[in-house]
Amino acid sequence: MTTGQARNPRRPPPAASEAVQALPVWKAFVVQFSRETDPRVRTFSGRVEHMSSGRRARFESARELVAVLAKLLSEVGQ
């Protein structure tokens, strides 16, 4: 735990190996949706950024979002 982070007293921290296996850092992404995104009418657009490498890609549909994530994961997994 780093300085300034509070620990939830009701929940013990996960074991290091458990956290690494369940949520590896090299698979972390930020998804930013544009103003035009409206899930009620299935309109999705925005960008994805891979946190470890900084690679970014734009998407214009839910299908493109999944394709971008798959592409970035395959690139960083090599």
N, CA, C and O of each residue as an XYZ file, in Angstrom:
312
protein
N       0.853     -1.173      0.000
C       0.000      0.000      0.000
C       0.895      1.231      0.000
O       1.872      1.283      0.747
N       0.577      2.218     -0.824
C       1.380      3.420     -0.890
C       0.845      4.451      0.082
O      -0.290      4.350      0.548
N       1.658      5.431      0.384
C       1.257      6.489      1.286
C       0.048      7.223      0.726
O       0.001      7.539     -0.463
N      -0.922      7.491      1.579
C      -2.102      8.233      1.140
C      -3.263      7.354      0.746
O      -4.376      7.851      0.574
N      -3.035      6.044      0.596
C      -4.130      5.147      0.251
C      -4.737      4.587      1.521
O      -4.023      4.093      2.394
N      -6.036      4.663      1.625
C      -6.733      4.097      2.775
C      -7.154      2.679      2.443
O      -7.569      2.397      1.319
N      -7.051      1.788      3.411
C      -7.470      0.411      3.206
C      -8.851      0.224      3.807
O      -9.129      0.720      4.898
N      -9.696     -0.471      3.117
C     -11.031     -0.776      3.611
C     -10.874     -1.794      4.737
O     -10.424     -2.912      4.485
N     -11.237     -1.435      5.991
C     -11.023     -2.350      7.107
C     -11.900     -3.598      7.050
O     -11.584     -4.591      7.705
N     -12.980     -3.575      6.295
C     -13.863     -4.728      6.196
C     -13.403     -5.733      5.160
O     -13.878     -6.869      5.143
N     -12.504     -5.340      4.313
C     -12.088     -6.201      3.212
C     -10.576     -6.342      3.202
O      -9.878     -5.351      2.990
N     -10.049     -7.529      3.421
C      -8.588     -7.693      3.413
C      -8.058     -7.539      1.987
O      -8.768     -7.834      1.025
N      -6.816     -7.080      1.850
C      -6.239     -6.946      0.505
C      -6.061     -8.323     -0.123
O      -5.787     -9.294      0.582
N      -6.216     -8.416     -1.455
C      -6.032     -9.714     -2.114
C      -4.571    -10.124     -2.061
O      -3.680     -9.277     -2.008
N      -4.334    -11.410     -2.075
C      -2.963    -11.919     -2.143
C      -2.339    -11.434     -3.438
O      -3.027    -11.325     -4.453
N      -1.062    -11.144     -3.418
C      -0.384    -10.591     -4.598
C      -0.559    -11.481     -5.812
O      -0.874    -10.982     -6.892
N      -0.363    -12.780     -5.669
C      -0.473    -13.675     -6.825
C      -1.911    -13.734     -7.331
O      -2.131    -13.856     -8.536
N      -2.887    -13.650     -6.441
C      -4.294    -13.669     -6.837
C      -4.637    -12.425     -7.661
O      -5.318    -12.531     -8.681
N      -4.173    -11.253     -7.230
C      -4.461    -10.014     -7.939
C      -3.792     -9.997     -9.310
O      -4.386     -9.538    -10.285
N      -2.564    -10.493     -9.389
C      -1.835    -10.502    -10.654
C      -2.532    -11.404    -11.658
O      -2.673    -11.034    -12.823
N      -2.961    -12.559    -11.238
C      -3.590    -13.498    -12.152
C      -4.969    -13.025    -12.590
O      -5.323    -13.169    -13.761
N      -5.745    -12.472    -11.688
C      -7.111    -12.073    -12.008
C      -7.155    -10.810    -12.869
O      -7.930    -10.744    -13.822
N      -6.351     -9.827    -12.553
C      -6.383     -8.552    -13.262
C      -4.966     -8.077    -13.571
O      -4.456     -7.185    -12.893
N      -4.321     -8.659    -14.588
C      -2.957     -8.241    -14.906
C      -2.920     -6.799    -15.409
O      -3.759     -6.380    -16.206
N      -1.946     -6.065    -14.935
C      -1.811     -4.648    -15.286
C      -1.628     -4.451    -16.782
O      -2.117     -3.469    -17.339
N      -0.937     -5.361    -17.435
C      -0.689     -5.188    -18.869
C      -1.959     -5.339    -19.699
O      -1.928     -5.121    -20.910
N      -3.074     -5.708    -19.072
C      -4.356     -5.792    -19.769
C      -5.308     -4.670    -19.352
O      -6.518     -4.781    -19.552
N      -4.779     -3.604    -18.781
C      -5.613     -2.487    -18.310
C      -5.811     -1.456    -19.432
O      -4.867     -1.083    -20.128
N      -7.059     -1.011    -19.584
C      -7.425     -0.027    -20.597
C      -8.295      1.061    -19.985
O      -8.963      0.851    -18.973
N      -8.272      2.228    -20.620
C      -9.234      3.280    -20.319
C     -10.097      3.422    -21.561
O      -9.581      3.535    -22.673
N     -11.407      3.416    -21.373
C     -12.336      3.617    -22.481
C     -13.024      4.956    -22.227
O     -13.652      5.158    -21.188
N     -12.899      5.857    -23.183
C     -13.531      7.167    -23.079
C     -14.596      7.267    -24.163
O     -14.298      7.159    -25.353
N     -15.831      7.473    -23.743
C     -16.942      7.559    -24.684
C     -17.202      9.017    -25.055
O     -17.097      9.912    -24.216
N     -17.541      9.241    -26.324
C     -17.837     10.587    -26.804
C     -19.242     11.005    -26.383
O     -20.017     10.193    -25.879
N     -19.555     12.262    -26.591
C     -20.897     12.776    -26.275
C     -21.979     12.099    -27.101
O     -23.126     11.998    -26.665
N     -21.624     11.642    -28.272
C     -22.597     11.015    -29.170
C     -23.024      9.623    -28.702
O     -24.013      9.084    -29.199
N     -22.296      9.038    -27.757
C     -22.628      7.702    -27.266
C     -23.985      7.723    -26.567
O     -24.244      8.541    -25.684
N     -24.840      6.795    -26.996
C     -26.173      6.662    -26.398
C     -26.558      5.186    -26.420
O     -27.022      4.680    -27.442
N     -26.368      4.496    -25.298
C     -26.645      3.062    -25.283
C     -28.116      2.723    -25.540
O     -28.427      1.599    -25.932
N     -29.022      3.677    -25.326
C     -30.451      3.409    -25.588
C     -30.704      3.137    -27.057
O     -31.598      2.365    -27.404
N     -29.922      3.768    -27.926
C     -30.073      3.537    -29.366
C     -28.842      2.821    -29.942
O     -28.629      2.800    -31.154
N     -28.052      2.245    -29.056
C     -26.868      1.459    -29.419
C     -25.874      2.230    -30.282
O     -25.352      1.704    -31.265
N     -25.623      3.465    -29.910
C     -24.628      4.293    -30.573
C     -23.442      4.446    -29.631
O     -23.572      4.984    -28.532
N     -22.280      3.964    -30.076
C     -21.080      4.036    -29.263
C     -19.947      4.610    -30.087
O     -19.724      4.191    -31.223
N     -19.229      5.568    -29.519
C     -18.019      6.073    -30.158
C     -17.112      6.649    -29.080
O     -17.566      7.020    -27.997
N     -15.825      6.717    -29.397
C     -14.865      7.254    -28.447
C     -13.477      6.734    -28.730
O     -13.103      6.509    -29.881
N     -12.715      6.545    -27.662
C     -11.348      6.043    -27.832
C     -10.986      5.107    -26.694
O     -11.584      5.141    -25.619
N      -9.998      4.274    -26.956
C      -9.464      3.317    -25.994
C      -7.978      3.603    -25.864
O      -7.299      3.857    -26.859
N      -7.471      3.562    -24.633
C      -6.030      3.719    -24.423
C      -5.529      2.567    -23.560
O      -6.084      2.278    -22.500
N      -4.472      1.918    -24.034
C      -3.834      0.851    -23.274
C      -2.920      1.514    -22.248
O      -2.025      2.277    -22.611
N      -3.141      1.226    -20.983
C      -2.452      1.939    -19.913
C      -0.946      1.691    -19.881
O      -0.190      2.622    -19.604
N      -0.495      0.500    -20.148
C       0.943      0.208    -20.070
C       1.732      0.781    -21.237
O       2.815      1.332    -21.042
N       1.203      0.657    -22.438
C       1.959      1.072    -23.627
C       1.613      2.484    -24.092
O       2.404      3.122    -24.787
N       0.425      2.977    -23.708
C      -0.007      4.295    -24.174
C      -0.614      4.270    -25.567
O      -0.983      5.318    -26.097
N      -0.722      3.101    -26.162
C      -1.330      3.005    -27.500
C      -2.796      3.390    -27.417
O      -3.486      3.074    -26.448
N      -3.260      4.082    -28.454
C      -4.642      4.555    -28.483
C      -5.284      4.202    -29.812
O      -4.618      4.069    -30.839
N      -6.607      4.055    -29.756
C      -7.366      3.816    -30.979
C      -8.773      4.355    -30.786
O      -9.303      4.371    -29.675
N      -9.364      4.793    -31.880
C     -10.735      5.303    -31.844
C     -11.685      4.204    -32.300
O     -11.287      3.273    -33.001
N     -12.959      4.324    -31.888
C     -13.986      3.381    -32.309
C     -15.278      4.142    -32.566
O     -15.527      5.189    -31.969
N     -16.099      3.601    -33.464
C     -17.355      4.244    -33.851
C     -18.568      3.344    -33.638
O     -19.678      3.699    -34.033
N     -18.365      2.178    -33.015
C     -19.475      1.269    -32.726
C     -19.034      0.310    -31.626
O     -17.847      0.206    -31.316
N     -19.998     -0.383    -31.045
C     -19.668     -1.382    -30.025
C     -18.797     -2.485    -30.633
O     -17.871     -2.977    -29.988
N     -19.093     -2.861    -31.849
C     -18.313     -3.899    -32.537
C     -16.867     -3.434    -32.739
O     -15.934     -4.209    -32.531
N     -16.679     -2.176    -33.140
C     -15.326     -1.638    -33.310
C     -14.594     -1.567    -31.976
O     -13.387     -1.803    -31.925
N     -15.299     -1.247    -30.900
C     -14.684     -1.207    -29.574
C     -14.091     -2.571    -29.224
O     -12.942     -2.659    -28.792
N     -14.858     -3.611    -29.409
C     -14.377     -4.963    -29.127
C     -13.211     -5.318    -30.044
O     -12.239     -5.927    -29.596
N     -13.293     -4.948    -31.311
C     -12.216     -5.233    -32.261
C     -10.935     -4.491    -31.867
O      -9.845     -5.057    -31.946
N     -11.059     -3.243    -31.450
C      -9.892     -2.452    -31.032
C      -9.248     -3.085    -29.803
O      -8.025     -3.208    -29.733
N     -10.069     -3.486    -28.834
C      -9.518     -4.130    -27.639
C      -8.785     -5.421    -28.005
O      -7.692     -5.677    -27.500
N      -9.374     -6.225    -28.869
C      -8.736     -7.473    -29.287
C      -7.406     -7.203    -29.996
O      -6.416     -7.892    -29.750
N      -7.390     -6.206    -30.870
C      -6.178     -5.862    -31.610
C      -5.076     -5.390    -30.659
O      -3.933     -5.836    -30.758
N      -5.423     -4.489    -29.739
C      -4.416     -3.979    -28.803
C      -3.910     -5.082    -27.882
O      -2.716     -5.142    -27.589
N      -4.805     -5.957    -27.421
C      -4.366     -7.069    -26.575
C      -3.416     -8.002    -27.314
O      -2.426     -8.465    -26.748
N      -3.720     -8.275    -28.577
C      -2.832     -9.172    -29.331
C      -1.487     -8.515    -29.589
O      -0.464     -9.200    -29.588
N      -1.459     -7.206    -29.810
C      -0.193     -6.502    -30.042
C       0.673     -6.490    -28.800
O       1.875     -6.738    -28.893
N       0.100     -6.209    -27.638
C       0.908     -6.131    -26.424
C       1.233     -7.504    -25.856
O       2.145     -7.634    -25.039
N       0.505     -8.522    -26.276
C       0.763     -9.875    -25.789
C       1.918    -10.561    -26.491
O       2.346    -11.635    -26.067
N       2.431     -9.963    -27.559
C       3.512    -10.584    -28.337
C       4.843    -10.401    -27.668
O       5.861    -10.860    -28.184
